[in-house]
Amino acid sequence: MTRNIELLAPGGDVNAIKAAIVAGANAVYCGLDTFNARNRASNLSFDELNGVIRLAHEYDCEVFLTLNVVILEIEMPSLINLLNQLVNTGVDGIIVQDLGIFNLVKKYFPSLTIHASTQLTTHNEGQVLFLSKIGASRLNLSRELNLSEIKTLTSLAHDVDVLTEVFVHGALCIAFSGQCYSSSVSVGNSGNRGRCSQACRDEYEPTAMGKKFPLNLKDNSAYFDLPELVDAGVDSLKIEGRIKGANYVHTVVDSWRKQIDRFVQTGKLLDDNSNLYKVFNRDFTNLFLKGDMKKSMFIDNPRDHSFTHANETGKATSVVQIQKVQKDLSVEKDNIGVMVSEKIQHLDISKPHLTFEFAGKLNEPLTVTVVIESANAVEAHATQRDTFVVKSDMPLIVAGQSSIDQSAIIKRFKSFNNAKFSVESIIFSQLEPNLSIPFKELSNIRKQVALLLNDSVELVSPVDVPTPKKHVKAHPDTPPSMSILIADEKDLHLCELTDCDIYFKLPESFKKDCDKYINIFLNNPRLIPWFPAVLIGKDYSEAVRVLEVVKPKRIVSNNTGVAFKAFELNIDWIAGPFLNITNSYALLTLQEALNCKGAFISNEINRQQIKNIARPKDFELLYSIYHPILMMTSRQCFFQQTVGCKKPSIEDRCMLTCKKATTITNVKGVSFAIDKQQGGYPSIYNHEQFLNLDIVNDLSHLFDEFFIDLTDIGAGSKAGLDKTQLISHFQNVLKGVHDAPSQLHNMVTISTQAQYVQGL
């Protein structure tokens, strides 16, 4: 086997990164203390990032920086400043969730390589093409995919020169990444901002199946699936764990390094994965990868399983046996810590020290000798010295009224005391006094020094990115129109009550070659197709068939794959609320690259954060003022651990036929609805409806359309409400009828607009 397989390791802090490097990682991914999706990790300072890059590159290891959160408009100047710095660091790639960063990088920072984060929920062919179109060079495939699906998407990605990476070890989210709002809804900490509170690991009141942790999955491990991943063409095997420490990272990376090397050299696998159980784990499963989603993927304990595993493998049953097994494992854990500390203690990321020695005589060039001293990465207490010399093109002359004094030189060279280097001394003992050289020549010497210190790579000058211009809506004096969403033919009569836009929500799963939804749209041409966020495999193909046969004039898509297909078919499309749009650069990405006609602004952001967004020219802005609050959607089954299910594993028919519903209640007494609509993925909803009437008064001038969701999906407190009355009251609110808001609140008795108040 000759193809390179990258082993990509997590680095939550400097020691974890060092541990990954010495354990044999080909690349590490890490975050700064801002703009990254693991705020609970220690993360790096900018100076540390430069040191890590230098150290990693000495070991032929690449460094990818996580910028994998949605960005607010007010943060764009800080982000642009960071991008201006990153272009000169040597970082090997940035991992991105926010669609706006694609626009910025493609236009202004093309030397940066973009990787699409797992937060972009990439799971179908259209999404691969979408991400390629906007500038991704690699993408992280959704963790829920099976090997066959991974192989299909990887083949397509390679056709458009895009690499794929797959998580092969570490924690599993039960929700589709990027589509989990449970933390945002329950405690105000958004997973799309790196502040996930891990509600899926929370304790709940015992379910009918006796489970206290009904949402808690085992950890992922594809340790014995390496041949299949290689056959699927995957380019990078990614280990999760930026919140984990150096001992964990070294153990897991070392185990995977040995497995990969064994397979590459012999075509065979190691059969011992016992070391993986010696560090934190929740036991292991590979059943997403196998496409066989069983109850055994769950474990009713979110804490470390390593001691329980030791008891099981050691067959310890008596108190004495258990104590011995626990003690032995504790010693092993301590030994791992000592071994890792010894391996990384001499790895140094401190800044190299610079010494500048200036020399020169009359009629001779001005000479600067640059001495670089750095701690040796191999031998303790040793130093490594590099020296180079730069000379002026012009000779020194007798000074006239002004001479080159030491202060002029220091002023130009002290800027090398930065994130990469520490200036220790500037020496002038060999520079004769009362000599002069044009300041332009001195600046040229500084540029040459800067080039050599940057490994002869030309430094990129800072880019002044223009602020997006705010455009008014097409009819600024016209109040926003109302639109409604339905999902059932029994609600078609609502079309007769209003002349507003009516969207019809398509399911996440279709019967193959079934024309049911095609006929609905052909028989009701007024309906506008609304596509869900997740469409995998044949369900994506069937969704595309709806587009191709119906040929609607306009759609709303929460799935970037369907959006790309609409772009190809020249169908007007609106970006749905689950694309997490929070800034104007994201709108520009969608408009300029994919001819998007408008977008829903995220319901996670508040009044001021919305107000800052600049509308592109000829672009619509929409906002949902009433809807069930989705907390998470999963490819796994929420009912296996709650009310129970007789099926041993999830089948294709489950999505099409199952209509179960239940609730789970956390230890604080708050209940959440688990809703499985026919043709949909199991989802969890907040007990409150989102109802935001304040925005009608606050920001009507910014929006073309306010949206209300009248589906029975995630019905919760709106179950049984008269939809005719709801439409009437919302229409009156938009018309400014005085008592309409109170009438609505009297109908919708359990509601919240907390996200609009708190924002991100």
HELIX and SHEET records of a PDB file:
HELIX    1   1 VAL A   14  ALA A   23  1                                  10    
HELIX    2   2 PHE A   46  GLU A   58  1                                  13    
HELIX    3   3 GLU A   73  GLU A   75  5                                   3    
HELIX    4   4 MET A   76  LEU A   86  1                                  11    
HELIX    5   5 LEU A   99  TYR A  108  1                                  10    
HELIX    6   6 THR A  118  LEU A  120  5                                   3    
HELIX    7   7 GLU A  125  ILE A  134  1                                  10    
HELIX    8   8 LEU A  147  ASP A  159  1                                  13    
HELIX    9   9 SER A  182  VAL A  187  1                                   6    
HELIX   10  10 GLY A  191  ARG A  193  5                                   3    
HELIX   11  11 ALA A  199  ARG A  201  5                                   3    
HELIX   12  12 LEU A  226  ASP A  231  1                                   6    
HELIX   13  13 ALA A  246  THR A  266  1                                  21    
HELIX   14  14 SER A  274  LYS A  278  5                                   5    
HELIX   15  15 LEU A  287  LYS A  290  1                                   4    
HELIX   16  16 LYS A  295  MET A  297  5                                   3    
HELIX   17  17 SER A  306  THR A  313  1                                   8    
HELIX   18  18 VAL A  319  ILE A  344  1                                  26    
HELIX   19  19 GLN A  406  PHE A  413  1                                   8    
HELIX   20  20 LYS A  414  PHE A  416  5                                   3    
HELIX   21  21 PHE A  439  LEU A  453  1                                  15    
HELIX   22  22 GLU A  489  LEU A  497  5                                   9    
HELIX   23  23 LYS A  516  ASN A  523  1                                   8    
HELIX   24  24 LYS A  538  VAL A  550  1                                  13    
HELIX   25  25 THR A  560  GLU A  568  1                                   9    
HELIX   26  26 PRO A  577  LEU A  579  5                                   3    
HELIX   27  27 SER A  584  LEU A  594  1                                  11    
HELIX   28  28 ARG A  607  LYS A  611  1                                   5    
HELIX   29  29 ASP A  652  THR A  657  1                                   6    
HELIX   30  30 ASP A  694  LEU A  699  1                                   6    
HELIX   31  31 SER A  700  LEU A  702  5                                   3    
HELIX   32  32 GLY A  716  LYS A  718  5                                   3    
HELIX   33  33 LYS A  723  LYS A  735  1                                  13    
HELIX   34  34 ALA A  740  MET A  747  1                                   8    
HELIX   35  35 ALA A  754  GLN A  758  1                                   5    
SHEET    1   A10 PHE A 284  THR A 285  0                                        
SHEET    2   A10 ASP A 219  SER A 221  1                                        
SHEET    3   A10 LEU A 163  GLY A 170 -1                                        
SHEET    4   A10 ALA A 136  ASN A 140  1                                        
SHEET    5   A10 ILE A 114  ALA A 116  1                                        
SHEET    6   A10 GLY A  93  VAL A  96  1                                        
SHEET    7   A10 GLU A  62  LEU A  67  1                                        
SHEET    8   A10 ALA A  27  GLY A  31  1                                        
SHEET    9   A10 GLU A   6  GLY A  11  1                                        
SHEET   10   A10 SER A 236  ILE A 239  1                                        
SHEET    1   B 4 THR A 383  PRO A 395  0                                        
SHEET    2   B 4 PRO A 365  ALA A 375 -1                                        
SHEET    3   B 4 HIS A 353  GLY A 360 -1                                        
SHEET    4   B 4 SER A 422  LEU A 431  1                                        
SHEET    1   C 2 ILE A 397  VAL A 398  0                                        
SHEET    2   C 2 LEU A 435  SER A 436 -1                                        
SHEET    1   D11 ALA A 661  THR A 665  0                                        
SHEET    2   D11 SER A 671  ASP A 675 -1                                        
SHEET    3   D11 SER A 683  LEU A 691 -1                                        
SHEET    4   D11 GLU A 620  THR A 633 -1                                        
SHEET    5   D11 GLY A 598  PHE A 600  1                                        
SHEET    6   D11 ASP A 572  ALA A 575  1                                        
SHEET    7   D11 ARG A 554  SER A 557  1                                        
SHEET    8   D11 LEU A 527  PHE A 531  1                                        
SHEET    9   D11 ASP A 501  LYS A 505  1                                        
SHEET   10   D11 SER A 481  ILE A 486  1                                        
SHEET   11   D11 GLU A 705  ASP A 709  1                                        
SHEET    1   E 4 ALA A 661  THR A 665  0                                        
SHEET    2   E 4 SER A 671  ASP A 675 -1                                        
SHEET    3   E 4 SER A 683  LEU A 691 -1                                        
SHEET    4   E 4 SER A 751  THR A 752  1                                        
END                                                                             
